[in-house]
Amino acid sequence: RRTAVFTLFGGGWMGFGQYYLYCRLFERLVPGTTALASAGKAALDQLVHVPLLYFPLFYSIDALLQGAWARGVACGMEHVQHRLR
């Protein structure tokens, strides 16, 4: 099951989802390759993407494949809240 979680999450989100996020959306929101643009993209990643998409999605997929969807979503949101403190 653990292998399935990492395969689904890695291939689905990290492969397709993050390609769109980093190469399309972030580039549209913060165009350029200057140091300032790179810092803006890093800030978007750390302050928006990781706490609001990456962690909840990972823990939700983990819970779904482990058979504990509701508990996993709650756990994922707890992790997000803890990270935002």
ZIHU-V836036 format. One record per run of one state. SS is the DSSP state (H for helix, E for strand, L for the rest). FROM is the first residue (numbers start at 1). TO is the last residue. If there is no record, write none. Layout:
ss=<SS;SS>
from=<FROM;FROM>
to=<TO;TO>
This chain:
ss=<L;H;L;H;L;H;L>
from=<1;2;30;35;67;69;85>
to=<1;29;34;66;68;84;85>
